[in-house]
Every structure is written in C-alpha cells, then in structure tokens.
C-alpha cells in the first residue's frame, strides 16, 4: 500500500468495511467498496449509497460482492488531486441522503457560540467577552447533563444574571439543535475544494464525526466531515444560520463511510478522537485542534433519535454531523482577532479508525458550482444497461 493511500485510510484498514462513491466518466457516480488497493463496483448490490445503507446488513453485502474494479484507489486519488475529471475520482460517500447537523453538542464550544452571539459577528470583540463569560458559565456547563433538573436550575440562575442565550437553550435544554447543513447531492468529498462565503471575515472549519443513517433511523456507519462555519454571519443573527452554513462547497464528507460490524460500532464513535490541522499556503500558519467524542454532552444515538422519528422521517436516509469540541481562538493575524481562513488553506480532519479527509479552502463563488443533482442522477441511472442496476 502506498504512502498516499495509507494516509487517508483507517489505521486498522484490514478490519474495516469501507464504502464510498466514485465518478466514472460517461457513466456517473458509482457506489464502491475499498478492497485492498482497489475500488470495487457495488452497483450489483445497490445502485445508490442510500439504497446500500438500507440493506439489512450492508457490511455483509459488500464482503460478498463480486463487483468489478472501477479504479485503483491510487489512480482515483491522483485524478482528484489534479482535478482530472476525465478519469475516475472520489466523490462524497453519500448521495440521496438528507444532510443534517447537530449543533452546540459540546460544553466548551457552546461558550464560543455564546461569544459569537454577544460579539454580534465582530471578531475584535470576542476576546473580552470570552474572558467575561468563562468565569461565569464555563465551569458549570462542562458537568451539566442536557435536559436534567440541574440544567433547568442553571438556566434559571443564568437568566437572573442576564446571561441566558439561545445557544444555552439548545446546549443544556431538553431539545437538541438539529438543522439542515446542505442539500442532498451537494456535498464535496476528499480532495475537493471547500467554500467560504466571500463576504465572511471570521470563519473556521468544524471537524466532526458524521453518522450514516438509513431510512429506518438506524446508524449503520460513520465517517468524517467539515461543517464549515461562518462565525460572523451567525454571530450577527441566528436567523442567518442558513447563510452561515449552506453555501456552495461548504460541506465536506469523507473519504469513506466505515460500516458498523463486529470490529467497529457506535461505541467506537463514542470513543473517537478527531484531529484537525490547518496549513496556510501563503503565510505558513499552522493550527492544530482536537475534538474528543467522549466529552460530547448528548449521546450520538440520542441525537439520531431527535433527528428522525415519529415526527420526522427520511425515506432516503440521512447523514448526521455530531458537532465538535473544537472552536479556534488562536490568533492568526492581529492580536485579539482570533482565527479565520485564508484562500489556499489546507484542512485535514483525521481519526485513527475513520481515516483522513483533506480539502483546500477557496470562496464559494470560486469553487466548482454544484450542477449535478438528483435529476441528473436519475437520468444517468436510466441510461445504464439493466445489468448495471441493482
């Protein structure tokens, strides 16, 4: 296995059942499994990733698959790195699924959301507000179970002190924040550019574990994601959440979904550690971050249950970002200004048992426009020979 391949795959890849999607020129997107150094066509088992995850046992199905080789993984990675769209290359490992995200799921990052709100999108004001709030609420929040009697008592105390916030409501209240991050088919994958709104001056990556859930609301696998965030937009008003979160190329997922099986399951997600590295192309800036899933305030399956149930269904399944502990405060330029992206930044999000997702930062108007949606996928599927359809 080459160094390039090993760099993006889980450390225990020999035990991992990995699935993803590859763009095949003249054919369209194809669901694939990673087998040794090759990408194996899974169209005989399921024509879409949504359908694959809906199988009774997806991991068992891919092990038994007799699909042919679509491409070597090395060739697909090289085509993606060179932006050679005439050759097979990796896509995000999801297709028809709704793209959902849970916000404010870690106490430490919750404080940063309150800071954004009080700073009203001004990064220069954040440092003073951070110092003011940390003594008042930081220590309390780290031990509070959302929705508990203790959380309700803290809420009453904070209201009395004039410190209550809508972010505290979803952080320690009974109801989680679950929002739509992006539209189905709009997500970018490993090696693609990620987009920052050109008017944003205060933004950051959000390294997260993403659960892959089927139409029955069952988590059947996990991967990595970048829930790109515009702190200035959302800080000005929570009603700008859609503009802060859903822009062209502003959601990255990948490189592959690791299916749950005897070697990897939800307890491994609960124990996962997610690392972040940002490298500046021009200024030599380097930032490291980390998100430890053991410190999440709400259990991942509780978040799945709040996203999908009797009141809300997803017939094509859904991908659920679980939130992040990481909120950058490291100064990049002027003291007190904190961190924001620059064009050309390389963002690496990694976890030992999920691999590494890498993307380069540009602005949303300069990233490749989203042109291939559900309608285009349907047309491509109809054109395929019957033997290529599951």
Secondary structure as GFF3:
##gff-version 3
##sequence-region A 1 390
A	DSSP	alpha_helix	3	8	.	.	.	ID=ss1
A	DSSP	three_ten_helix	13	15	.	.	.	ID=ss2
A	DSSP	beta_strand	18	24	.	.	.	ID=ss3
A	DSSP	beta_strand	28	35	.	.	.	ID=ss4
A	DSSP	beta_strand	38	41	.	.	.	ID=ss5
A	DSSP	alpha_helix	49	53	.	.	.	ID=ss6
A	DSSP	alpha_helix	58	64	.	.	.	ID=ss7
A	DSSP	beta_strand	69	72	.	.	.	ID=ss8
A	DSSP	alpha_helix	73	81	.	.	.	ID=ss9
A	DSSP	beta_strand	89	91	.	.	.	ID=ss10
A	DSSP	beta_strand	98	103	.	.	.	ID=ss11
A	DSSP	alpha_helix	107	119	.	.	.	ID=ss12
A	DSSP	three_ten_helix	123	125	.	.	.	ID=ss13
A	DSSP	alpha_helix	126	133	.	.	.	ID=ss14
A	DSSP	pi_helix	134	138	.	.	.	ID=ss15
A	DSSP	alpha_helix	139	141	.	.	.	ID=ss16
A	DSSP	alpha_helix	149	160	.	.	.	ID=ss17
A	DSSP	alpha_helix	166	172	.	.	.	ID=ss18
A	DSSP	beta_strand	177	182	.	.	.	ID=ss19
A	DSSP	beta_strand	193	196	.	.	.	ID=ss20
A	DSSP	beta_strand	203	204	.	.	.	ID=ss21
A	DSSP	beta_strand	207	213	.	.	.	ID=ss22
A	DSSP	beta_strand	219	227	.	.	.	ID=ss23
A	DSSP	beta_strand	229	230	.	.	.	ID=ss24
A	DSSP	alpha_helix	231	236	.	.	.	ID=ss25
A	DSSP	three_ten_helix	238	240	.	.	.	ID=ss26
A	DSSP	alpha_helix	241	245	.	.	.	ID=ss27
A	DSSP	beta_strand	251	259	.	.	.	ID=ss28
A	DSSP	alpha_helix	266	270	.	.	.	ID=ss29
A	DSSP	beta_strand	273	279	.	.	.	ID=ss30
A	DSSP	beta_strand	286	292	.	.	.	ID=ss31
A	DSSP	three_ten_helix	293	295	.	.	.	ID=ss32
A	DSSP	alpha_helix	300	307	.	.	.	ID=ss33
A	DSSP	beta_strand	318	321	.	.	.	ID=ss34
A	DSSP	beta_strand	346	351	.	.	.	ID=ss35
A	DSSP	beta_strand	355	363	.	.	.	ID=ss36
A	DSSP	alpha_helix	374	383	.	.	.	ID=ss37
A	DSSP	three_ten_helix	386	388	.	.	.	ID=ss38
###
